[in-house]
Amino acid sequence: MIYAIALILALTFIIIGIVRWKIHPFFVLLLAAIGYGFISGMGVTEIIASVNDGFGSIMGKIGLIIFFGVAIGTVLEKSGGAMVIATRMLQVVGEKSVHLAMLLTGYILSIPVFVDSGFIIMNSLNKALTKKAGLAYAGTTAALALGLMATHVMVPPTPGPIAAAGMLDADLGSVILWGSIVSILALIPCYFFATRLASKVQLPIHIETAPDAAPKPRLGLSVLCIIVPILLIVAKSILDYPSIDATDWLIYPYVTFFGSPVMALLTGVGLSLLLPERLDDKVYSATGWLGDALLIAAPIILITGAGGIFGSMLQNSGIGDVITGLFSGGSLGLLFPFLLAACLKTTQGSSTVALITTASIMAPMMPSLGLEEPLQKTLAVLAIGAGSAVVSHANDSFFWVVTQLTGMNVKQGNQVQTVGTLILGVSAFVVVMVISLIL
């Protein structure tokens, strides 16, 4: 009973601390973890050990990975490579299929680029194409926003899914592979929502700025920054698959080295540095693009570390054994992480915080929920990702990015963004459940 009370109080503090008191999530998670430790009856030495081990363990797994992923996205964005990819995607799909083009472009851009930044990059192009095609601006906006959100919560190297995979010890290549499948399937009903329902929302288009005429990098290099790290990680996961005995293969040590997430993403960073016209202090200095990437990544890394502390505190308190007793013979399975992530997302707003917090809580509970096999760990990460999309509303920064840049009022934002993310999250979870039943 004491564990349940301690956990409820910790979660309540996390939600109130972030939403009402506006405390930085790192400090909220850290204080919640320490408070949980004392309330649950842990000793001082054990609490301190949980803080040190929890932070150090998770940072050793994913600290550099998060930074390198952010660095790739930052260079892509500032060099114009992200816009090059977006423009080419529009050419391939066709300007008449603006909804599909926005959906797929957002889907690809949000893998390396943050969801807010991706929308900011794409909004002017979406606006111009929508006006040219004579379509409803709210519909194409919904397509772009939902495409961005899908990979933001389910496909590494976005920081949230990386952190969740690290905490649940899920194979990153497997998460990339299945996350790509789940997210693209979940976007099918989102496409119909954007074209049939969101398009009914009346939203005028105001063109303010002309397209940027600055020189842009080549498409091939821009795409390689994203594709190469993903291919390397997936290749390593394939060769490490139990049924494939590849240890004697000539390429195995090379794939193992470059396919490790840290080296794969470092390779991506190296490729991204080929994008700028000149590689000078504007790019690599402390005040340049890589310096900006560090500033962006630092709070995410700290929040992830605090989530690791929370998970370690739960693990060391013995709550896993209690949960095992409560759920023995039960069948909550993947539903529990989905609902928990959805509650945290809806109440405090950040998908990344919802992903990290839910994963830290889930880590000691995985055996009791029957989620111990490699594929089950992957699906648990994706269930958390699906829940962390449900729903985007007034406490979510992305909600305000979408509404303010497009001129939507709050009611229109709820009709387009809130309902859309609900459809995305529920659809993704349904796909995850279908996969779990089949495999």
N, C-alpha and C positions, 0 to 999 in steps of 0.2 A: 504493500500500500504506500509506503514511504517513497518508493521509487516513482510511482505514478504521480504523487503530489509534487515531488521535486521536478519531474519533467514538465508537468502542466505549468508550474510556476515559472520555470525557465523559458518555456515557449511564450507564455503570456508576457514576460519581461522583454523578450526579443521583439514581439509585435508592437507593444506599447513604446518601447525604447526607440524603435526605428520610425514608427508612424507618428506618434504624438510628441515625443520628446526630441525627435530629430537627431538622436545620437548616432555617430558613425557606426555602421554594422560591425566593424572589427571590435570595437570596445563593447558593444552590446553582446556579441557572441562570446567574447572572452569573459565578461562579468557573469553572463548566464551560465557558462560552463563551471566557473569557480563556485558560484552560488549553488548550482546543482550538486556539486561535490560535497559541500558542507551540509546541505539539507538532507542528502541521501546517507549521511553518516560516514563519509570517507575521512581518513586521517589526513593531517596536514602534509606529511611526507608523500602520501599517495597522490594528493591533489597536485602538489608541485611537480612530481614525476609525470603526471598526466599532462600538465601544461607543457613541460619541456619535450617529452616524447611525442605528444600529439602534434605540436608545431613542427618539430624537427623531422618527423617521419613523413608528413605530407609534403613539406617543402622539398625534401630529398627526392620525392617522386615527381612532383609537378611544378615546382617553383620556376625553374628555367623554361619548362615547356610553355607555361602561360606567358612569360615575357617574350619568348621568341615568336609565339603566335601573334601577340599584340604588335611586335615590331614589324612583322610581315604586312599586317593590315595597315599599319600607320604609313609605311613607305608606299604601299600600293595606293593609298588614298591621296597622299600629298604629291606623289609623282604624276598622278593622273592615270595610273594603270588601271584603277578600279573603273574609271569612266570609259577607258578603252574597251574593257571587257563588257561593260554594260552596252555600249554602242554596238559592238559586234553582235551581241546576243539579240539586240533589236533587229539587226540586219538579217540574221539567220531566221528568226521567227517570223519577221515581217511586221512592218509598222501598222498594218491593218489589224493584226492580232495583238493589240497593245496590252490587253489583260494578261494573256499568256506570256508575253515578253516581260512584263513587269514581275510576274510571279516567278519565272525562271531566273531572271536577272537578280532579283532579291535573294532567291534561294542560293545562288552561287556567291554573290557578294558577301553575304553574312557569314560565310565560313571563315574568311580571314578578317573581315571588317566588322566592327561593332554595329549592332542593329540600328542604334541612333545615327551613327555616322553614315551608314549605308543609305538610310532614308534621306538624310541631308544631301548626300551626293547625287541621289537619283531623282529627287523631287522636281527639280527644274526641267529635266529631260522628260519625265513622266507628264508634267504639266503641258509642255510644248506638243508632245505627241498626241496627248488626249485631245487637246484643242484642235489640232490638225485633222484628227480622225473623226471629230464631232461626237465623241463619246462622253459618258458621265464621269466626271472627275472623281467622285466618291468611289466608283467601282474600280477604277484603275489604281486608286490610292489603296484600297483594301487589298487588291492583288499584290501590290508591292510590299505593303506592311506585313502581310501574312507570309509571303515568300521569305522575307527577311527573318521573321520570327521562327520559322520552321527549323532552319539550320542553326539559328542562334541558341536554341535550347536542346538540340539533339545531335549535332554533328561537330566533333572536334576538327580543327584546333580552336574553336570558340572556348573561352576559359571555363564557363560553367560546366559543360559536359566533360571537359578534361578533368576538372576537380572532382566531379562525381565519380568518374571512372577510377581515378586514383584512390578515392576513399573506399570504394566497394571492391577494389582489386580486380576490376574488369579489364580485359584486354583492349587496348586502345584501338588497334586495328579492327577488331570485331565491332566496337562501338561505332567507328567510322562507317564500316560497311553496312551494318544493320540500321544505323541511324540515318544513313542516306536513303535506304529503302523505305523505312517507316515514314520519314518526313515527306518524301515525294508522294507517297500514297495518301498521306493525310492531307496533302494540298489539293487533291482531286475535288472533294466537296467544297473546299475553300474557293476553288475556281468558280464553281457554280454559284456560290454565295456572292462572290464579287461581281459576276456578270448579271445575275438575276435579281438579287436582293439589295446589295449595297448600291448598285447603280440607280436605284429608285430614289436615293437621297439626293436632293437638289443642292448642288455646290458650285458656285460660279468659279471661273478660272481667271486669275489675274496674272498676266505675264509681266514680271518686273525686270528681269535681267536677261542680257544676251548670253549665248553660250561662251564659255571660256576659250579663247583662241590660242592659249599657251601651247607650246610643243608637248606632245604626248609620247610616251614610250611605245615600243612595238608590242603588238598583241601577243606574240609568241612568248616573249619574256614575262609579260604580265601573267599569263596563264600558268607558266611553269612554276612561278612562286607558290601557287596554290596546289597544283597537281603533283609536282615532284614529292613534296613531303608526305602527302597522302598516299601516293603509290608506294613509297619506301616503307611506310608503316604497315600498310596492308600486305606488302610482299613478305615482310618479316613475320607477320601473323600467320600467313599461309604456310610458310616453311616451318614454323614452330607448331603447326597443327599436329596433334598426337598421331594421326594415321599417316602422316607424311614423314618418313625417315630421311631427312635432308642433311643430317649432320656431316655426312661424308662428301657432300656436293662441293665442288670447287668454289661456287659463289656464296656458300653458306656464311662464312665468317664476314664477308663484305656486306651481305644483306643484313646480317645480325647487327653489325656496327652502324651502318648508315640507316638501317630501318628502326633503330631504337628511337623513341619519340624525340629525345633531346637532340640527337645528331640529325634526324630527319628535318626537324624544324630549324635547326641551325643552318642546314643546307638551304632551306627556303629563305632564310634571312640573307645568306650570301647571294642567292639569285636575285633577291629584291634589290640589292645594292647595285645591280646592273641597270636598273630602271631610270635613275636620274640622268639628266644630260651631263652633269659633272658630279663626281664624287668628292665633295669638299666638306668643310665644317658645317655647312647648312644641313648636311645629311647626318654625319657621324659625331658631331660634337655634343657636349652636355646640353647645349641649348638648341640643338638641331632636331632632326626628325627622330633619331634614336633616343635622344634625351626626352622628347615628347612621349615616345613609346614607354619609356621607363616610368614617367609620371602617370601614364594611364594604367600601366600594369601594376604599379606598387599597391594601390588600395585593393585591387582584386586578389593579389598574392597574399596580402595581410588578412583579408576576409577569409580566404581559403585556409590559411594557417589557423585562424581562430576556429573555423569549422572543424579542422583536424583536432584541435584541443577539445572541443565539445564532444566529438566522437570518441576520443581517447578517454575522456572522463566518464562517458556512458559505459564504455567497454569495461573499464577498471572498477566501476561501481557494482558490477554484477547484474545489471538490468537485463542483459541478454538471457541469463538463466531464468529470470522471472518471466520474461516474454515467452521463452520456450515453453514454460509450464502453462501459460495462459492460452497460447495458440496451438498447443499440441493437438493434432487431429483437426485443426481448423483449415480453412481454405482461402484466407484473405489474399495470400500470395502477392501478386503485383498490384492489387487494388489498394493496399495500404500505402505504399510509397506514392502512388498517383494522387490519392486523396490528401495525404499530408502535404505534398508539394503544392497542390492546388490551393489548400487552405493558407499556406504561407505566402504564396504568390498573391492571392486575392487580398490578404490582409496587410501586407507590407510593401508590395509593389514591384520589387526587384526579382527578375527571373533568376539572376545569378545567385543572389542570396538564398532564394527558395531552393535551388539546386544544391548548393553547398550545405545548407542547414539540414535539408532532408537526407542527403547522403550521409552526413555525420551521425544523424539519429539512426539511420538504417543499418550502418556498418555492424553494430553488435547484434542486430536482430535478424540478419540474413538467414542463418541456419534455422531459426524458429519459424520463419516464413517459407521454408523450403526453397530458398534461392541460393544454393551453394554451387551448382554446376556453372561452368564458364558461360554458356549461353544464357542461363538464368540471371547471372550477374549483369550481362550486357543488357538484357531486357529490363532489368530493374533500373539501370541508368536511364534507359529510354522512357520508362514509365514515369520516372521522376521528371525527365525533360518535358514529357507531355503535360504533366501536372503543373509545371512551372510556366506554362503558357496560359493557364486558366486563372484569372482573366486579366487583361490589361484595361485598367480604368484610371480614375483620377489620381490614384497614389503612385502611378507608374510614370517615370520620366518619358518613356517611349510614347505613351498616350499623349502627352503634351507636345512632344516633337511633331507627331502626326497632325494633331489638331491645329497647332499654331502655324505650322508651315503651309497648311492647306486652307486655313480660314474656317475650319469647322468649329461650331459651338459644342458645348459639352454633350448635349442631346445627340447631335449628329455623330460625335466621337463614340458614344456608347452604341449607337446603331451600327457603326462601321467597325470600329476597332475592338470594342468589348465583345460584341456578338461574334465577330470573326475569330478572335482568339479562343473563345469558348468552343467554336466548331473545330478549330485546329487542334486544340488539346484533346478533346473527346475523341476526335477521329484518329489521332495518333495513338491514343491508348487502346482503341478498338483494334487497330492494326497490330499493336504489340500483343494483345491477348490472342488474336488469331494465330500469330506466329508461335506463341507459346503452346497453343493447343495442337498445332500441326507438328511442331518439331519437339 
